[in-house]
Amino acid sequence: MKALVISGDRSGTGKTSISLALASLLSDRAPVQTFKVGMDYIDPSYLSAVTGRPCRNLDSFVMGDAEIRACFAHGCRGAEFALIEGVRGLYEGADALTDRGSTAGVAKDLGLPVVLVVNARSITRSAAALVKGFQAFDPSIDIRGVILNNVAGESHTRKAVTAIEHACGIPVLGAIPHDPRVELTMRHLGLVPYREGSGDDGFRGRLGDVRDLVGAHIDLDRIIGCAAELDPAPVAPSPFTVEREPDVTIGVAYDEAFNFYYADLFDLLPALGARVETFSPVHGRLPEADGYILGGGYPELFGPELEANEGMKDGLRSASSRGTPIYGECGGLMYLTDRIVLSPGWRGGKGESFAMCGVFPGETRMPARRVVSYVEGVASDASPLGGGAFRGHEFHYSDVVLDKDTPYAYRITRGLGIRDGLDGALIQRSLGSYTHLHPLASLPMFASFVQACRTSG
């Protein structure tokens, strides 16, 4: 198969739109497996939609080299092309002096070449200096081509292309004009998730515009020619191998309000012996299960619907009081508090409060300081996910203010958590955290959760 990394010179270069269009165009020719560098849910939702295959995340801060290779090999089964969308700029990562958490780090781990997307607005010859600097910064990164974005016309394009190809010795594979019609819909924490936006005809039309614009201004064959030829050998033993019949059922909340999950979760839970049953806190009823997972999302946007579904709230509250393991991440944590309170004026609203499940005594307040951070911490053995060190990510625009006597299972050494370096609120065997865990990087914790579900009866 062939594989290629699409990276940017910084955030805001348009690499997400370009990666989305490339994945869609390549899928017309062959099965395409996409990956996203970093702990991100929304970009992968788009990439999954255009390829029909679940996009998977690769992050060298939370994942080790072996885990990255295992995830890559597992995801690539049956695909003929692998496209990896980077995060922020090529060398941006967890710290200033290493590749941890960066697109460059993942490219090195997998031995893959890079096509660099450059925001060329208002620069021509300087674009060559920028690309030259990226080449010189780490010569072990194989930058094979450039895509220019936001060019202003033929003269602009000609100058920038001539300068880059002369000074840098690599081809310019496309020059895409600025066009506001293809800007994807944004929200306070980034793009609108694909599942939510796809119900709107205008939203789907903009995705088509992105594909058409990019497709008209790139050389797809030359981009394919920049890709590496490789045979991603299966990792043995693979953590994704299902070796036993499921003996436990885990309900996973999945709807418009809760859809921030890493695709690997739905493969690893069965490998751990769990049957997955999805349910909708917005529309549905709580299924009978041995444990429940409520992932992240935007519950604040579905406050009236979540408040009205009394059966769901009562069911989760009762399950928690019986000691059934429940794990809520970020949006799931918010839903498990007493209420979500929206301040007057936020997003044009008058200020509202919506009653939630009441598993954790306290409330969620929005908006609050925007928090985006890697997380490191240690979990206590009291957690249904087990004890030990972990790494993850937090990304929220809210504050969860809980009763002062609430116990916590996580002590955070990097990141913010719920308060004072504490995260993982713990009531019975219900745990709610702002920390998002990658299920492969935190496989022992998810194995502990599955085991806790086995003993929940």
Secondary structure, DSSP 8 states (H G I E B T S, - for coil): -EEEEEEESSTTSSHHHHHHHHHHHHHTTS-EEEEEESS-SHHHHHHHHHHSS--EEE-TTTS-HHHHHHHHHHHHTT-SEEEEEEEEETT--SSSSS-TTSHHHHHHHHT--EEEEEE-TT-SHHHHHHHHHHHHH-TTS-EEEEEEEEE-SHHHHHHHHHHHHHHH-S-EEEEEE--GGG---EETTEE--HHHHTT-HHHHHHHHHHHHHHHHTB-HHHHHHTSEE------SS-TT---S---EEEEEE-SSSEEE--TTHHHHHHHTTEEEEEE-TTTS-----SEEEE-EE-GGGGHHHHHH-HHHHHHHHHHHHTT--EEEETHHHHHHEEEEEE-TTGGG---EEEE---SEEEEEEES---EEEEEEEEE-TTSTT-SEEEEEEEEES-EEEE-TT--EEEEEEES-TTBTTEEEEEETTEEEES-B--TTTTHHHHHHHHHHHHT--
